[in-house]
Amino acid sequence: MRGLLDKIKKMVVYDADTEFYAKVFPESVEKRDLLRLRTMTHADLHTVLEIERKNYQFPWEEDIFTDCFKAGYSCWVCEFQGKVLGYSLLSIAVGEAHILNISVDPAEQKQGVGRKMLEHLIEVARGRAETVFLEVRPTNTAAIALYEDVGFNEIGIRKGYYPAENGREDALMLALQLF
Ligand SMILES: CC(C)(COP(=O)(O)OP(=O)(O)OC[C@H]1O[C@@H](n2cnc3c(N)ncnc32)[C@H](O)[C@@H]1OP(=O)(O)O)[C@@H](O)C(=O)NCCC(=O)NCCS
């Protein structure tokens, strides 16, 4: 029984008390308190790809997401009342965690979804990795503000990392030390 409970906890992260209060006293609970994280499945890919294409000029195709599943990466969606608002993916290997993608539906941005997912990925990495790394386009001021706000620091530049309209664009490399 305990094993089953732990398995469920690994797949879904939400606060049952908050959901109870939302039903009984709806005005006492904010939307960001009701965001629920759960592992991404194949069934989510349609919505995930829709958001991916809205957010990026050079979006990932389905095969990249399925490769992430196959590789056993930590793949999550964040939903509100059953609607997927965003998704995030993390790989962990030899003490290093890497945020591969974090993306929120443009219509749902600036409501705490990105922060909720980022903080969750950091918790997933804690205890399993010493450092969390990520790359970001230098022009992506919203993402950089979020990363710096949770404690990431710039550690370098990856030359020509991203595809761009006129060739390639450099990436900023950011890192968060966990211990
Ligand atoms: C980056 C992204 C994931 C942030 O998600 P979000 O849900 O909008 O972010 P949140 O509402 O949780 O904001 C958290 C913090 O990020 C910063 N932030 C978010 N959007 C911002 C903006 N447009 N301008 C400046 N800062 C911003 C703020 O510090 C904010 O904290 P605050 O709410 O206390 O002000 C989202 O903008 C996104 O999906 N962008 C497109 C995909 C992308 O570029 N992903 C990152 C690839 S490296």
The ligand as an ORCA input file, in Angstrom:
! r2SCAN-3c Opt
* xyz 0 1
  C       9.816     31.963    -19.472
  C       8.430     31.462    -19.127
  C       8.454     29.948    -18.972
  C       7.966     32.104    -17.804
  O       6.727     31.539    -17.440
  P       5.576     32.400    -16.727
  O       4.519     31.465    -16.280
  O       5.143     33.501    -17.619
  O       6.388     33.011    -15.497
  P       5.826     33.360    -14.062
  O       4.472     33.994    -14.144
  O       5.961     32.187    -13.168
  O       6.867     34.494    -13.620
  C       7.903     34.224    -12.736
  C       8.915     35.362    -12.785
  O       9.516     35.419    -14.098
  C       9.778     36.781    -14.439
  N       8.988     37.107    -15.633
  C       8.040     36.340    -16.214
  N       7.587     36.945    -17.336
  C       8.256     38.105    -17.446
  C       8.266     39.163    -18.400
  N       7.456     39.119    -19.475
  N       9.125     40.174    -18.221
  C       9.953     40.219    -17.148
  N       9.990     39.248    -16.198
  C       9.166     38.220    -16.353
  C       9.375     37.608    -13.244
  O      10.528     37.695    -12.396
  C       8.332     36.730    -12.590
  O       8.226     36.957    -11.213
  P       6.994     37.845    -10.640
  O       5.747     37.146    -11.088
  O       7.207     37.780     -9.177
  O       7.154     39.182    -11.264
  C       7.394     31.896    -20.221
  O       7.567     33.265    -20.466
  C       7.509     31.130    -21.518
  O       6.938     30.039    -21.660
  N       8.222     31.697    -22.497
  C       8.317     31.067    -23.828
  C       9.148     29.807    -23.797
  C      10.537     30.111    -23.288
  O      11.167     31.073    -23.718
  N      11.015     29.261    -22.394
  C      12.350     29.393    -21.816
  C      13.357     28.801    -22.717
  S      15.007     28.939    -22.062
*
